[in-house]
Amino acid sequence: MTYSLEGENTLKQVIKMPDGKTAYFVREFTDNDVKM
């Protein structure tokens, strides 16, 4: 699993699955909210 910050409020998460697939999640952080 890898986390990387893209800009100040965006967190990019990369998960390598056991079957070889890769899942990407991008989360945006604002003052009061977290978007998935």
HELIX and SHEET records of a PDB file:
SHEET    1   A 4 THR A   2  LEU A   5  0                                        
SHEET    2   A 4 THR A  10  LYS A  16 -1                                        
SHEET    3   A 4 THR A  22  PHE A  29 -1                                        
SHEET    4   A 4 VAL A  34  LYS A  35 -1                                        
END                                                                             
